[in-house]
Amino acid sequence: MKYKEYSSEIWERISTAVDYALAKDSEPVAAFDADGTLWDVDLGEIFFHYQIDHRLVELPANPWDHYINLKKKNNDPCEAYLWLAQINVGKKIEQVRDWAEQAVKQQQPLPIFSEQKKLIDLLKSKGIKIYIVTASVKWAVEPGAKLLGLNADSVIGVETEQDQGLVTDRQKGIITYQMGKVEALLDRTGGKRPFLTSGNTMGDFHLLNTATELALAVSAANQDDHLFKMENDLQKIAAQKSWLSHRFI
C-alpha cells in the first residue's frame, strides 16, 4: 500500500523543531511508539502468532483467547503484555531473537510508513538519539528497528530478566504501557525529555504529552478496525493541543 506523505507544513514544523532542539542541546532525544506508528502491523502479536503456529513454547489451550482474556482482566492489559515475554522462559535469548527475526521476515516487505522512515533518517543524520518505546515484547520489535537502521538498544519494551543467557519469567523494568512508556524512557535518558514524540493511539498519549517541542499523532486504521476509535480519539486530542497529526490512508 502507498501511504500518504507528510505535508510541507509538517516537514517545516519538524525542521524548525529539530533546529531549535539542536541549538539548545547537543544530544537531543526523540521517541516513537512502534506498532501502528512506524509500521502498519503489530509485531508483538505477529511474533506471538509465529510462536503459536510453530509450537515453539509451552502454551495453554487456545493461547490467543487466553491472551485476549488477560488483556481484559481488571481493564489492565499489563499482565498480558508481560505474559508474552514470560512464555519464553527457559529459552536462550539468542533463540528468541532469531524467532523474532524469522517472524518479521515472513512479513516482508514489512509495511513501514515511508514518511516515518524519512523522519528517522533525518533525525539520525542530525545525531539525534532515537528510542522506540513499545508495549510489545522488546525482542519482537528489535527486527523492525533494525530495518529502520536502529539497533536493539534503541528499543524499550516489555521484557523479563535473563539468567546466564536464558530467559526467565521475572519482570525486568517497567511495563511500557501508557505512563509506563514515559517512565521507562526517562529512566533510560537520565530524566531528559524527548523534544519530539510520535504515536498512534491513546496508549501513547502520555508519551506524546512529554515532548518538549513537537508531538506527532499518526493514524492508519480503517473504520472497521478495533484501533480506529483509539486512533481517532488521539487525533482529536492532537487538534486540541495543536500537535501535528497525520492520517496515512
Secondary structure, 3 states (H helix, E strand, C coil): CCCCCCCHHHHHHHHHHHHHHHHHCCCCEEEECCECCCECCCHHHHHHHHHHHCCCCCCCCCHHHHHHHHHHHHHCCHHHHHHHHHCCCCCEHHHHHHHHHHHHHCCCCCCECHHHHHHHHHHHHCCCEEEEEEEEEHHHHHHHHHHCCCCHHHEEEEEEEEECCEEEEEEECCCCCCHHHHHHHHHHHCCCCCCEEEECCHHHHHHHHCCCCEEEEEECCCCCCCCHHHHHHHHHHHHHHCCEEEECC
